[in-house]
Amino acid sequence: MNLNTRTENDITVISISGDVDGKSAPTAQEQILPLLKDGCKVTFDMSGVTYMSSAGLRMLLSMRRQVPANGKIVLVGLPEQVQDTMSITGFLDFFETADTLDEAKAALK
């Protein structure tokens, strides 16, 4: 798994690619948690994710729970397989999603 972070205006864009599984999810969470500050606006670009295990889903849910009340997360570019899994398990109910990065940025403004 690869994790790249950049800031565009006041929005943090975290691009995740590769497999998000039991080995990589804890490392990703460790790197992402410090970014979830008061008033944060975060986009997870998931378009490069090739596989997500239950550990990856738990990581996303944990991230969502760590966001302060005035912060916001938007998932963008969910691969069909990941989106289907999140929908079936009810995880999508906890997240706002967007098809493109521009849509995600608009949702965070």
Secondary structure, DSSP 8 states (H G I E B T S, - for coil): -EEEEEEETTEEEEEEEEEESTTTHHHHHHHHGGG--TT-EEEEEEEEEEEE-HHHHHHHHHHHHHS-TT-EEEEES--HHHHHHHHHHTGGGG-EEESSHHHHHHHH-
